[in-house]
Amino acid sequence: MRLLQRLRTGREARPALSTTYRDYTLYGLGLPSSGGIAVAEALNLLEAYDTATLTPVDPRDPVGRGPSRDPGVDGAAVGK
């Protein structure tokens, strides 16, 4: 199969990257693409946390502290 594909396209098929996340096996593009590696690393980092107990944060909050006390930062009108 590899020889046939190489003759057709001029390239050889590359093996897929695989990783596990909790009870799942995930597959992504292998090298030279870095997308599969980045996703695998991110999921490996997340696996250490119980994500079901995490609370959502406002994506506009760069530090994840919740609403700001500074008037005007969260779009609140100054002087209210």
Steps between C-alpha positions, in 0.01 A plus 500: 500500500774746588685438177180543301416827678853627454488424130162678465568812706877522526470488880498228759219468754602608849382324814229667704566623851293335772448586865255411772279743689306345786321203338549610140770440241549803277677513165647803329743597231856395566820683415572738329161641606505636855120508545466145628792544740358826640157344561656193663711714735205721597283197578779335697522813716122513548480135598645579844198719586141410576352721230141426609554704817650806328288813469491707183674837490438802286727468192555879510661465844872437431578378853183307578421694818140580422344845465733794547453752781629776273209695350497503125714189458208258471296736291326641806408864486720722714311674782228241548 
